[in-house]
Structure formats: C-alpha cells, structure tokens
Amino acid sequence: MTSELSKTFDPAAIEQRWYAHWEASGLFRPERPDAQPFTIVNPPPNVTGSLHIGHALDNTLQDIMVRYERLRGKDALWVVGTDHAGIATQMVVERQLEELQDKRTNYSREDFISKVWQWKEESGGTITGQLRRLGCSMDWSREQFTMDPHFSDAVMKVFVDLYNDGLIYRDKRLVNWDPKLKTAISDLEVETQELKGSFWHFKYPLADGETLADGRNYIEVATTRPETMLADMAVAVHPKDERYASVVGKFVTLPITGRRIPIVADEHADPELGSGAVKITPGHDFNDFEVGKRAGFAPGEMLNMLDGEANVCQTSDELIPDEFLGLHRFRKEKLDGARELVVQRLKEQGYLIPHVTKNKEGEEELHDAEPRTIQTPFGDRGGVVIEPWLTDQWYVDAETLAMAPLAAVRSGEIEIVPKSWEKTFFNWMENIQPWCVSRQLWWGHQIPAWFGPDGEIFVAMTEEEAQAKAGPDVILMRDNDVLDTWFSSALWPFATLGWPDENAPLYQKHYPNDLLISGFDILFFWDARMAMQGMHLTGKAPWKRLYLHGLVRAADGQKMSKSKGNVVDPLGLIDQYGADALRFFMAAMESQGRDIKMDDKRVEGYRNFATKLWNATRFCQANGIGASTTLAAPAATSAVNRWIIGEVVETLAKLDQALADLRFDAAANTIYHFVWDNFCDWYIELIKGNFDEETKVVAGWVLDQILVMLHPFMPFVTEELWSKQGDRADYPLITAKWPEPNAAVDASAKAEVEWLIALTSALRAAKNELGIPPGAKLEAYLAQPSPAAKTVIAGNQAAIERITRISAVHFEAAPAGPGMQIGVGKDSFVVPLEGLVDIEAEKSRLTKALEVSAKEAKSLEGRLGNANFVDRAKPEAVEKAKADFAHHSAEVERITAALGRLG
C-alpha cells in the first residue's frame, strides 16, 4: 500500500532520518556469510580534518561502488577509520596550549600524549559525522584508528620485521627539515614556491699563492644562500673546464672562517653557468651532499652550521666567529640574520663582487646582488622555508620494496585506472629514493628501537625483548622519534582486517581488497606505499584495481585554496541542495581522472532532477501505481509498455558496463537520461489517460527499477520513494536486489514508440521555430506513408492527438498553399499553415535573425582562428568566444531549417 508523498521534495527532511535508520539497523553490512565479498577501504582522513570538496568526490565514488555491489548481493565491506596525523594533530594540541600561555615542553612526553588523546576523544573525528551527512554507507561498527592497540601492534611488528630483513636501517643523510615543527618531512610534503630573492657573487681567495691562468688570485662563486658559506667544504669545477685545470686539487681559504677547502673536479659544476665554479656545502644542500660524497667526505665528517630551529651553531672545526652564533639563518622579525651579516662582512673585506647595471642615462650602477626569482621549498604544514639538514634518521629500502608492485602492475595483477597513470607510477617507482620514516614528534608510533651506551641499536617489539638482546647490565635509551604517518597508513588494507593474524576471518575473506579509489595526488604518499608494504608483508597485492580521480577545481579552473578565497564547502552545498544532488554532480562530472570544475548551477540542476523523480512518483501514486511484486519484468502487450521494459533492459546493460569500467560519468548520465527523458517525459506522457491494469503493473515495476538503479548515486531520495511506494517489510531499498528483468528489447515496440517520439519532437521544434503556440491543434498530410507510419498512427490515434496536438492525419497530398515540412524517418509530413502564420512577416523576421547570427558566427570564427587571440587572451574570454560561436552556428542551422519549412 502506498503512502502519500508530500507535495515538495525537501532533502533535509529525509536525509538524517534515513541515515540513522540504516546505521542503527546494521544495513551498511548486512549478514551475508556465504556471499561473494567486495571490499574497499577509505583513504583514512586525518583525525583533525573536516570534510572538503575532495573528500566529497572521493567518498561519493566509493559509496557508489559499495552500494552497487551490496545491491548485487555481495558481502560488501567498506572499511572506515581515521589517521592519527602525527604532525597535524600535534600542531592542533600545541596551538591550544599556546592559547593558554603553555607549551608542550612543560610536560613529560606521557602527559602531553594524554592531552592529545583527551583532545581526540572530545574534538577529534568531526569528519566522520560529516561523511555520514554525505550518505557514506561505511561499516561504522568496525571503525578503525591508526593508533588503536591492534593497529599499533601491527605497526611495531612491521618495523621489527623490516629491520630484521635488512629493509629498515639507520643512516646519516640530508633530510627536509622543518625548523618550525622541528622534524624531518618527506619530499612529498614539500611545496615549492617562487620567491623574489638575490644572487650574490663572491671572491674565494686561492691558498698558497696560487693563481688562475688569467692572473686572478681568487675563484668567483655565486650563491642564493650566502649564509651557508660558513659551512662550505669545497669548491667544485667541471673536469673539462680549462680555466681551472691548473688548480684542481689545490685549495682556497674561505673568508670569515679561514677554513682551507679543496678545489674538486665534478660534473655537477656547469661551465656555462656563471663563473663555472660552485661552492659546496654538503651538510646543507642535497646536490652538494652527493658532490661531497664523491669528493671523499663521509656523511659523519660533513659540517653542520644550523641547529633544529635554523639558528647558527658552531661547526665541528669551531671556525665560525662568535658574532654569528645564535643568529637565525636569515632576516627574521626585522632582525638581521646570518645571511645579512655574512654579506656585510664579505663586502667590508672586499670579497663581494658587485652586480653592475646601467641606468637610463647609461651610467653604471653597483648593487650588492643580482635580483633572482628563486624556487624555494616550504613545509606544507609548518609554512616555513625547509632547511636541508644532516641528521641520523631511519630509512626504508624503498628501491627493493618497489620491485614487486612494479611487476604486479606490469603483469596486470594490479590494474591502474585510468591506464595513463601507469607511466607516472613506473617513473616514480623506478627512480625511488630511500624512504625516511622517522619524525621528531611525540604523537605517533614511537620507534621500537633502543640505544646502548656504545651506540649499538636493539630493535624489538618491547623494551623487555630489547633488554634481553642487550644483556641485563646494559643501560638502554629508547629512540624518541615516531614513525612517519604514511608508514602506518600503508598497512591500512590488511591491518584493519586482523593482520598479522592470517587466520582472522575478515582477513581470510576480504583481503586482498577489490578496489582502491583515491586522488592522484596521494599516488606516492599512500597508494604506492600500500602496494610496497602489502606485497612484501602478505605476498599479495593489497587491491586488484586502483582508480585515480582528479581534483575538484574552482569554476574558473584554478586550484582551490584558502588564500585565493575560492574554497567550496561541501556541507554548505548539502544544506542548499541536498546530499543527493552533490553526489550526482560528483559522479556525472568524474571522467576517468580529469579534474572537475565546480559548478553550483549543475548541482542545482541535479536537485531539480531529484524533484522531477519525486513529482513523477507522486503522479504514479495519484493514478494507482504502487510497488512492484516481481523482480522480473511483467507481461506486456501494448507497444509503449513493451518499449519501456526494453529501455530498462538497455539502461541496465549500459549502467552495468559503465560501473564495470569505472566510468562514473557514463553511469550517471545513463540513468539520468533514462529517468528524465524516457520515463518522466515520454513514458508518463504516453500513458496518460490509459491506466489499465497492465500499465499500472508495468509502470510500478519500471519505477522500482529506477529507484534501485539510481540508489547508488542518490541514496536518500530513492530510499524515501521506495518506502512510500508500498509495504516492503522484508527489505529496505539499501539491501534490495539489483534488477534482473529477464526480458529482451522488443524491436518492433521500440521502432513504433521511437517513431512516435520523433514525430512529436519534430513537430514541437517546428512550432517553436515558427512561433506557433504549443497547444495549437493542426492537421497533417502524409501522401506516401511508410508501413511503420500506418501501424503507429492506426494504433495510437488518441496518444498522437494528445501529445502532438495533431487532430487528424490524412494519407493524401496536402492542399495547395504554404505548409511546413516535418520529416520522421522516411516519412515526410506537410502541415498547412494558412491562417496560422503570416508567412511573409515570418520569413522577414527569420531572414534578419539569420543575417545577425551568420555575421556573428563569421566574426567569432575569425577571432578563434587568430593564434594571437587564442594564446594571449584570458582563458575565460577564449571559452566565451567558443561558446558564442557554437550558439550562433546552431542558430544559423535552426533558422535555415525554419525558412525551409516555410517554402
């Protein structure tokens, strides 16, 4: 029995109610012990996070696939949880302390971590509630957290096992050091910004009375970082640079420090760049680090001139003058730093080579430095310039771990969709660098390593095990560092399922996962690392398919950022248009990894789509059409009913294929056009006034199929309509059965109805072109009707009169006089226009309109053919010109056709 729907569709009135019902009833993972599994894990959002538009896209796509596979009867498990987000969470809690004039270092490590847990319980996990608002059907009963005890145990085991396998080691190398957060960060967490800076040239005096071939007693070097000369260890020149051949192996004496450093030959020095000589600071530059190693400097011998806050400290040779010690590396808070003082001292001592320019009068002007735009690395969270810093850190042998995932993608064991991303994946994995996994934080998984007094390292699951290895009398000190957050999240596909217990039921059934959906921007942060860890630790690829989607950009195509003020709040869109509309927008716009441009009007349009379905359901209810009682298509005799059943069959096949191919846009557009065009516009129009029992049964069955097929995209409105269409005590829509029409397309019915639709569309368009009122009744003449035309007209006279407003069709030649031509397949109708249209006035109006559009189209074509305009104009101006050209070109075609109808 149907329940009457309210007159208006109000998303807010139904969304919270249905979500609470689904979750409370355990319907996100119904008991299906014998069903085929389908498993997907969400990229765990930071526990500090809140829903942004990228989350909305990512999770919508995942939910579509989970709801689809659940409807297909599978044991669909969507693993959900949050990441402890080491840096981000520690920053949040430290900021709270700062507001109270307090700081982390006032507490013991244990007390500070207790405060983090307290914050997590009180304020963390906001995003999980927001994911519910989006309609994500995750298995909340098994919500995970990367610091949960079982997960932490898995992380510790992995570290110990990799260490014992020789795949984790401790090494002294340069890292990206964030002086604000006082921790190492990965290359992937460094954002490069263009800053206006300077390029200084200095003289480095040759030692021991040496001179160059041109008589100079110094080598000229240039740098954007003069402060680092306090820790220079060499000057490099190219091996084939004849200017310096006589002094390779000789020395220079550094100004300020007086340090004697060698001149080395290395291909890193470019003879064509500047003077061809390069200062080498191996402790503070990644390229220089490699040059230093080639020159014979061991990492332990390399000089470090900065502390963890990027203030100058004394080098091991103690040659930095006292006046520099404690200075920040460069100007800070209006106070000059080491950079400014180094330049000042070198200038005073005559070692600065000025940059010469000419003014408008042609006179030379001297400047301390040459202006330069410099690519400068910043930490993505700390927001300060990153310092290459020489420290002891823990590294994973990523090169070895990368071999198995590379082979898996090449063999097809892992399928990357779109395939175009394979090249990027191969390039990064084949050139992968050691993965620094230690972080100088308190919040996170503390590294299970202990140091003995002689520097020996003991790695074990517990301190008791480490002590047993070291011996009872050895005093051990635990490593203070924690693991990189991405190290633990790399275990997400299997540690959430009970691994390392390989007999755990969930692990047995749901690993490997079937699919991973993520943004391409975390392909290397997370996806590749899951593949490396998963294949090494379990022997299996963590998932069979990896789908990489694009970014959601602002309407003008720019990347969203708070600084630009163009960030879109998905929760605001849900408040305005409903979750279903936002979800459908995401699916319809997601085209195999291409970026999506935000468009509120499109979201509003999909809200209108939901309203259209709502109103169509109300129409069905008003005419006695309720829920179907059969999974298979009901028997049908009328052409229109046989046609709509065939349309369901075709739509279902297209939808299944699109989702199998992960073509979300094709899937959304398939169901959209079936619902809007075939069902709401044509089928309902065709059956009006003819609600016999067959039609009621067929219409109810078709509406049910729509609700099931649309449910993965628009879960809320479909569940509400499903519940109101009849008593379905056995199951709600979320766990209904995916359509099985057990029917075929009826070719004759399809041809008949499509002929009728074509006639109606052509006649309506012709009326519109000629300004004839839509409701005007006309007579039509068809001198030589095709067999199809005779059949359709004979069997659908009432429908033809109702929807086309043709009161009669005469199978004879039209009377003399003006008439419009209507083509339908092989049939050509003539509709007399005498008394309906002032033919000459209409021809005049159309001719003038044709001239305007033809002139505009030609002008725009010329503009778009001009390379200067296309290359130099603003992108939005070019796009507008293209749109205007398309509009006027279409108008030319339309008006030409209208004039043709007038004869």
C-alpha positions, 0 to 999 in steps of 0.5 A, a space after each residue: 500500500 502506498 503512502 502519500 508523498 508530500 507535495 515538495 521534495 525537501 532533502 533535509 527532511 529525509 536525509 538524517 532520518 534515513 541515515 540513522 535508520 540504516 546505521 542503527 539497523 546494521 544495513 551498511 553490512 548486512 549478514 551475508 556469510 556465504 556471499 561473494 565479498 567486495 571490499 574497499 577501504 577509505 583513504 583514512 582522513 586525518 583525525 583533525 580534518 573536516 570534510 572538503 570538496 575532495 573528500 566529497 568526490 572521493 567518498 561519493 565514488 566509493 559509496 557508489 561502488 559499495 552500494 552497487 555491489 551490496 545491491 548485487 548481493 555481495 558481502 560488501 565491506 567498506 572499511 572506515 577509520 581515521 589517521 592519527 596525523 602525527 604532525 597535524 594533530 600535534 600542531 592542533 594540541 600545541 596551538 591550544 596550549 599556546 592559547 593558554 600561555 603553555 607549551 608542550 615542553 612543560 610536560 613529560 612526553 606521557 602527559 602531553 600524549 594524554 592531552 592529545 588523546 583527551 583532545 581526540 576523544 572530545 574534538 577529534 573525528 568531526 569528519 566522520 559525522 560529516 561523511 555520514 551527512 554525505 550518505 557514506 554507507 561505511 561499516 561504522 561498527 568496525 571503525 578503525 584508528 591508526 593508533 588503536 592497540 591492534 593497529 599499533 601492534 601491527 605497526 611495531 611488528 612491521 618495523 621489527 620485521 623490516 629491520 630484521 630483513 635488512 629493509 629498515 636501517 639507520 643512516 646519516 643523510 640530508 633530510 627536509 627539515 622543518 625548523 618550525 615543527 622541528 622534524 624531518 618531512 618527506 619530499 612529498 610534503 614539500 611545496 615549492 614556491 617562487 620567491 623574489 630573492 638575490 644572487 650574490 657573487 663572491 671572491 674565494 681567495 686561492 691558498 698558497 699563492 696560487 693563481 688562475 691562468 688569467 692572473 686572478 688570485 681568487 675563484 668567483 662563486 655565486 650563491 642564493 644562500 650566502 649564509 651557508 658559506 660558513 659551512 662550505 667544504 669545497 669548491 667544485 669545477 667541471 673536469 673539462 673546464 680549462 680555466 681551472 685545470 691548473 688548480 684542481 686539487 689545490 685549495 682556497 681559504 674561505 673568508 670569515 672562517 679561514 677554513 682551507 677547502 679543496 678545489 674538486 673536479 665534478 660534473 655537477 659544476 656547469 661551465 656555462 653557468 656563471 663563473 663555472 665554479 660552485 661552492 659546496 656545502 654538503 651538510 646543507 644542500 642535497 646536490 652538494 651532499 652527493 658532490 661531497 660524497 664523491 669528493 671523499 667526505 663521509 656523511 659523519 665528517 660533513 659540517 653542520 652550521 644550523 641547529 633544529 630551529 635554523 639558528 647558527 651553531 658552531 661547526 665541528 672545526 669551531 671556525 665560525 666567529 662568535 658574532 654569528 652564533 645564535 643568529 637565525 639563518 636569515 632576516 627574521 622579525 626585522 632582525 638581521 640574520 646570518 645571511 645579512 651579516 655574512 654579506 656585510 662582512 664579505 663586502 667590508 673585506 672586499 670579497 663581494 663582487 658587485 652586480 653592475 647595471 646601467 641606468 637610463 642615462 647609461 651610467 653604471 650602477 653597483 648593487 650588492 646582488 643580482 635580483 633572482 626569482 628563486 624556487 624555494 621549498 616550504 613545509 606544507 604544514 609548518 609554512 616555513 622555508 625547509 632547511 636541508 639538514 644532516 641528521 641520523 634518521 631511519 630509512 626504508 629500502 624503498 628501491 627493493 620494496 618497489 620491485 614487486 608492485 612494479 611487476 604486479 602492475 606490469 603483469 596486470 595483477 594490479 590494474 591502474 585506472 585510468 591506464 595513463 597513470 601507469 607511466 607516472 607510477 613506473 617513473 616514480 617507482 623506478 627512480 625511488 629514493 630511500 624512504 625516511 620514516 622517522 619524525 621528531 614528534 611525540 604523537 605517533 608510533 614511537 620507534 621500537 628501537 633502543 640505544 646502548 651506551 656504545 651506540 649499538 641499536 636493539 630493535 624489538 617489539 618491547 623494551 623487555 625483548 630489547 633488554 634481553 638482546 642487550 644483556 641485563 647490565 646494559 643501560 638502554 635509551 629508547 629512540 624518541 622519534 615516531 614513525 612517519 604517518 604514511 608508514 602506518 597508513 600503508 598497512 591500512 588494507 590488511 591491518 584493519 582486517 586482523 593482520 598479522 593474524 592470517 587466520 582472522 576471518 575478515 582477513 581470510 575473506 576480504 583481503 586482498 581488497 577489490 578496489 582502491 579509489 583515491 586522488 592522484 595526488 596521494 599516488 606516492 604518499 599512500 597508494 604506492 606505499 600500500 602496494 610496497 608494504 602489502 606485497 612484501 608483508 602478505 605476498 599479495 597485492 593489497 587491491 586488484 584495481 586502483 582508480 585515480 580521480 582528479 581534483 575538484 577545481 574552482 569554476 574558473 579552473 584554478 586550484 582551490 585554496 584558502 588564500 585565493 578565497 575560492 574554497 567550496 564547502 561541501 556541507 554548505 552545498 548539502 544544506 542548499 541542495 541536498 546530499 543527493 544532488 552533490 553526489 550526482 554532480 560528483 559522479 556525472 562530472 568524474 571522467 576517468 581522472 580529469 579534474 572537475 570544475 565546480 559548478 553550483 548551477 549543475 548541482 542545482 540542476 541535479 536537485 531539480 532532477 531529484 524533484 522531477 523523480 519525486 513529482 513523477 512518483 507522486 503522479 504514479 501514486 495519484 493514478 494507482 501505481 504502487 510497488 512492484 511484486 516481481 523482480 522480473 519484468 511483467 507481461 506486456 502487450 501494448 507497444 509503449 509498455 513493451 518499449 519501456 521494459 526494453 529501455 530498462 533492459 538497455 539502461 541496465 546493460 549500459 549502467 552495468 558496463 559503465 560501473 564495470 569500467 569505472 566510468 562514473 560519468 557514463 553511469 550517471 548520465 545513463 540513468 539520468 537520461 533514462 529517468 528524465 527523458 524516457 520515463 518522466 517525459 515520454 513514458 508518463 506522457 504516453 500513458 496518460 489517460 490509459 491506466 489499465 491494469 497492465 500499465 499500472 503493473 508495468 509502470 510500478 515495476 519500471 519505477 522500482 527499477 529506477 529507484 534501485 538503479 539510481 540508489 547508488 548515486 542518490 541514496 536518500 531520495 530513492 530510499 524515501 520513494 521506495 518506502 512510500 511506494 508500498 509495504 516492503 517489510 522484508 527489505 529496505 531499498 539499501 539491501 534490495 536486489 539489483 534488477 534482473 528483468 529477464 526480458 529482451 528489447 522488443 524491436 518492433 515496440 521500440 521502432 513504433 514508440 521511437 517513431 512516435 517520439 520523433 514525430 512529436 519532437 519534430 513537430 514541437 521544434 517546428 512550432 517553436 521555430 515558427 512561433 506557433 503556440 504549443 497547444 495549437 491543434 493542426 492537421 497533417 498530410 502524409 501522401 506516401 506513408 511508410 508501413 511503420 507510419 500506418 501501424 503507429 498512427 492506426 494504433 495510437 490515434 488518441 496518444 498522437 492527438 494528445 501529445 502532438 496536438 495533431 487532430 487528424 492525419 490524412 494519407 493524401 497530398 496536402 492542399 495547395 498553399 504554404 505548409 511546413 515540412 516535418 520529416 520522421 524517418 522516411 516519412 515526410 509530413 506537410 502541415 498547412 499553415 494558412 491562417 496560422 502564420 503570416 508567412 511573409 512577416 515570418 520569413 522577414 523576421 527569420 531572414 534578419 535573425 539569420 543575417 545577425 547570427 551568420 555575421 556573428 558566427 563569421 566574426 567569432 570564427 575569425 577571432 578563434 582562428 587568430 593564434 594571437 587571440 587564442 594564446 594571449 587572451 584570458 582563458 575565460 574570454 577564449 571559452 566565451 568566444 567558443 561558446 558564442 560561436 557554437 550558439 550562433 552556428 546552431 542558430 544559423 542551422 535552426 533558422 535555415 531549417 525554419 525558412 525551409 519549412 516555410 517554402 
